[in-house]
Amino acid sequence: MQSRLALSCLSLALLAGTAHATPTLYLGMNGGTMERVYADKVLPAFEKANNVKVVIVPGTSSDILAKVQANQANPQMHVMFLDDGIMYRAISMGLCDKLAPSPPLEQIPAKARIKDEAVAVTLGVTGLGYNARMFKDKGWAAPTSWMDLADSRFKDKVVFQSLASSTFGLHGFLMFNRIQGGDETNVEPGFKAWPTTVGPNVLEYIASSAKISEMVQTDEAAIFPLTPTQVATQKLLGIPMEYAQPK
């Protein structure tokens, strides 16, 4: 399942200032690793090339959306990076301007654009992360299917991200919904089957994936939707996670 992290332009009214002042752009995006990569490797060259200063406003996609929505009449951010599901909400709320035509934009495939108001900056795979230490101790084989989330072995050990605030949780549910016979235009099969399949195994519905590492360390979480990049990042920090790509 593909996970799109999208970028959307907002009102540029904040650029107004004195003629000699360096313009400042406010960029809402995820904190942590992503913020450090952009601050160290991407933004310095952009600032130099465009004679601007970029200030990162860190937060989850839900945090950024809430801040932009609260200040819609007087925008505090020029650009926001949001997970794809949250970006669709931002567009439906009228928070995004149309993207200005440009040669670089024309080079981006149509499937990487959302209604001409947002464009993907990364594409990644969403699959299953799991607690490698717990699986080893219990002699469990690595997961191979989205339906492993419904396995009775994982009673109260599934951690699922909220569909309203996380692309990973949304993707996990949509894949489960496909298995139940639904699709992106019909999610009733998934909602109907959830209470008797995956639902009983869910320990907690969390707002952000940031909590998963803590729950893995305390062995509260056995299995959860996540990306290989996120899992690799946690492994570098010593968290006993592994990634499995479901069939």
C-alpha positions as CSV (number, residue, x, y, z in Angstrom):
1,M,0.0,0.0,0.0
2,Q,1.5,3.3,-1.0
3,S,1.8,6.1,1.6
4,R,2.0,9.6,0.2
5,L,3.5,12.5,2.1
6,A,2.1,15.6,0.4
7,L,3.1,19.3,0.3
8,S,0.6,22.1,-0.2
9,C,1.0,25.8,-0.6
10,L,-1.1,28.1,1.5
11,S,-1.6,31.9,1.4
12,L,1.6,33.8,0.8
13,A,0.3,37.0,2.5
14,L,2.9,36.6,5.2
15,L,5.6,37.4,2.7
16,A,4.8,41.0,2.8
17,G,7.3,43.0,4.7
18,T,9.9,45.8,4.4
19,A,11.6,46.1,1.1
20,H,15.1,45.2,2.5
21,A,14.0,42.5,4.9
22,T,14.7,38.9,4.1
23,P,11.4,37.2,3.6
24,T,10.5,34.4,6.0
25,L,8.6,31.3,5.1
26,Y,6.9,29.2,7.8
27,L,6.9,25.5,7.1
28,G,4.7,23.1,9.0
29,M,6.0,19.5,9.0
30,N,6.7,16.4,11.1
31,G,9.4,16.9,13.8
32,G,12.1,14.4,14.7
33,T,14.2,12.8,11.9
34,M,12.3,14.5,9.0
35,E,12.8,17.9,10.5
36,R,16.5,17.3,11.1
37,V,17.0,16.1,7.5
38,Y,15.3,19.1,6.0
39,A,17.0,21.6,8.4
40,D,20.4,20.1,7.7
41,K,20.3,18.9,4.1
42,V,17.5,20.6,2.2
43,L,16.6,24.0,3.5
44,P,20.0,25.7,3.6
45,A,20.4,25.4,-0.2
46,F,16.8,26.5,-0.8
47,E,17.3,29.5,1.4
48,K,20.5,30.5,-0.4
49,A,19.0,30.0,-3.8
50,N,15.8,32.0,-3.1
51,N,17.2,34.6,-0.6
52,V,14.6,33.6,2.1
53,K,14.6,32.3,5.6
54,V,12.6,29.1,6.4
55,V,11.3,28.5,9.9
56,I,10.0,25.0,10.6
57,V,6.9,24.6,12.7
58,P,7.1,21.0,13.9
59,G,4.1,18.8,14.6
60,T,2.2,15.8,13.5
61,S,-0.1,16.1,10.4
62,S,-3.1,16.5,12.7
63,D,-1.3,19.2,14.8
64,I,-0.3,21.2,11.7
65,L,-3.8,20.9,10.2
66,A,-5.4,22.1,13.5
67,K,-3.1,25.1,13.6
68,V,-3.8,26.1,10.1
69,Q,-7.5,25.7,10.5
70,A,-7.5,27.8,13.7
71,N,-5.7,30.6,11.9
72,Q,-7.5,30.4,8.5
73,A,-8.3,34.1,8.5
74,N,-4.7,35.1,9.3
75,P,-2.5,32.3,8.0
76,Q,0.6,31.6,10.2
77,M,2.2,29.0,7.8
78,H,3.0,29.3,4.1
79,V,3.5,25.6,3.4
80,M,2.5,22.4,5.2
81,F,3.7,18.8,4.8
82,L,0.8,16.4,5.6
83,D,0.1,12.7,5.3
84,D,-2.1,12.1,2.3
85,G,-5.3,11.3,4.2
86,I,-4.9,14.5,6.2
87,M,-4.1,16.5,3.1
88,Y,-7.4,15.5,1.5
89,R,-9.1,16.9,4.6
90,A,-7.2,20.2,4.4
91,I,-8.2,20.6,0.7
92,S,-11.8,19.9,1.5
93,M,-11.7,22.6,4.2
94,G,-10.5,25.1,1.6
95,L,-7.1,25.6,3.3
96,C,-5.0,25.1,0.2
97,D,-4.3,27.4,-2.7
98,K,-4.0,26.1,-6.3
99,L,-0.4,25.2,-7.3
100,A,1.1,27.7,-9.7
101,P,2.0,26.1,-13.0
102,S,5.8,25.7,-13.5
103,P,8.3,23.5,-15.4
104,P,9.3,21.6,-12.3
105,L,5.6,20.9,-11.5
106,E,5.1,19.5,-15.0
107,Q,7.8,16.9,-14.4
108,I,5.8,15.4,-11.5
109,P,3.5,12.5,-12.5
110,A,-0.2,13.1,-12.3
111,K,-0.7,10.4,-9.7
112,A,1.6,12.4,-7.3
113,R,-0.8,15.4,-7.4
114,I,-3.9,15.9,-5.3
115,K,-6.5,18.0,-7.1
116,D,-3.9,20.5,-8.3
117,E,-3.6,21.8,-4.7
118,A,-0.9,19.5,-3.3
119,V,2.0,17.4,-4.6
120,A,3.8,14.4,-3.2
121,V,7.3,14.9,-1.9
122,T,7.9,11.3,-0.9
123,L,6.3,7.9,-1.7
124,G,6.7,5.0,0.7
125,V,5.2,1.6,1.5
126,T,2.9,0.9,4.4
127,G,3.1,-2.6,5.8
128,L,3.3,-4.3,9.2
129,G,5.8,-3.5,12.0
130,Y,6.2,-6.0,14.8
131,N,7.9,-6.4,18.1
132,A,10.9,-8.6,17.2
133,R,11.8,-9.4,20.8
134,M,8.3,-10.6,21.6
135,F,8.0,-12.7,18.4
136,K,11.3,-14.3,19.2
137,D,10.5,-15.1,22.8
138,K,7.2,-16.6,21.9
139,G,8.4,-18.4,18.8
140,W,6.1,-16.7,16.5
141,A,6.8,-16.5,12.8
142,A,6.9,-13.1,11.2
143,P,3.5,-11.8,10.0
144,T,2.7,-12.3,6.3
145,S,-0.8,-10.9,5.9
146,W,-3.0,-8.0,6.9
147,M,-5.3,-10.5,8.4
148,D,-2.6,-11.4,11.0
149,L,-3.9,-8.4,12.8
150,A,-7.0,-10.5,13.6
151,D,-5.0,-13.5,14.9
152,S,-6.0,-14.5,18.4
153,R,-2.3,-14.7,19.4
154,F,-2.4,-10.9,19.4
155,K,-5.3,-10.3,21.7
156,D,-4.8,-6.9,23.3
157,K,-1.4,-6.6,21.5
158,V,-2.4,-4.8,18.3
159,V,-1.8,-1.0,18.3
160,F,-3.7,0.8,15.6
161,Q,-3.3,4.4,14.6
162,S,-6.4,6.5,14.5
163,L,-7.9,6.7,11.0
164,A,-8.6,10.4,11.5
165,S,-5.0,11.4,12.3
166,S,-2.7,8.8,10.8
167,T,-2.1,7.7,7.2
168,F,-0.6,4.4,8.4
169,G,-3.8,3.5,10.3
170,L,-5.9,4.5,7.4
171,H,-3.9,2.4,5.0
172,G,-4.1,-0.6,7.3
173,F,-7.9,-0.3,7.5
174,L,-8.2,0.2,3.7
175,M,-6.2,-3.0,3.0
176,F,-8.3,-4.9,5.6
177,N,-11.4,-3.4,3.9
178,R,-10.2,-4.7,0.5
179,I,-9.8,-8.2,1.9
180,Q,-13.4,-8.0,3.2
181,G,-14.6,-7.2,-0.4
182,G,-14.7,-3.4,-0.2
183,D,-12.7,-0.7,-1.9
184,E,-11.9,3.0,-1.4
185,T,-15.5,4.0,-2.5
186,N,-17.1,1.4,-0.2
187,V,-15.7,0.9,3.3
188,E,-18.8,-0.7,4.8
189,P,-17.4,-4.3,4.5
190,G,-14.4,-3.3,6.6
191,F,-16.4,-1.5,9.3
192,K,-18.9,-4.4,9.5
193,A,-16.1,-7.0,9.9
194,W,-13.8,-5.0,12.2
195,P,-15.7,-5.6,15.6
196,T,-15.4,-9.4,15.2
197,T,-11.9,-9.7,13.7
198,V,-9.2,-7.1,14.3
199,G,-11.2,-5.0,16.8
200,P,-11.0,-7.4,19.7
201,N,-7.2,-7.5,19.4
202,V,-6.6,-3.7,19.5
203,L,-5.2,-2.6,22.8
204,E,-5.3,1.1,21.9
205,Y,-6.1,3.4,19.0
206,I,-3.3,6.0,19.1
207,A,-3.2,9.5,17.6
208,S,0.4,9.3,16.5
209,S,2.9,6.6,15.6
210,A,5.4,8.2,17.9
211,K,3.9,6.2,20.8
212,I,4.6,2.9,19.2
213,S,8.3,2.7,20.1
214,E,7.4,3.2,23.8
215,M,4.7,0.5,23.6
216,V,7.2,-1.9,21.9
217,Q,9.8,-1.4,24.7
218,T,7.2,-2.2,27.3
219,D,5.9,-5.2,25.3
220,E,2.4,-3.7,25.1
221,A,2.5,-3.7,21.3
222,A,3.1,-6.8,19.2
223,I,2.0,-5.7,15.7
224,F,1.0,-2.5,14.0
225,P,0.8,-0.7,10.6
226,L,4.0,1.1,9.8
227,T,6.5,1.9,7.1
228,P,10.0,0.2,6.6
229,T,11.6,3.6,7.0
230,Q,10.0,4.2,10.3
231,V,10.9,0.7,11.5
232,A,14.5,1.2,10.3
233,T,14.7,4.5,12.2
234,Q,13.5,2.9,15.4
235,K,15.9,0.0,15.0
236,L,18.8,2.5,14.9
237,L,17.6,3.8,18.2
238,G,17.7,0.3,19.7
239,I,14.0,-0.4,19.6
240,P,13.4,-4.2,18.8
241,M,11.2,-3.7,15.7
242,E,11.1,-5.5,12.4
243,Y,9.1,-4.9,9.2
244,A,7.0,-7.3,7.2
245,Q,5.5,-6.6,3.8
246,P,2.0,-8.3,3.8
247,K,0.9,-10.4,0.8
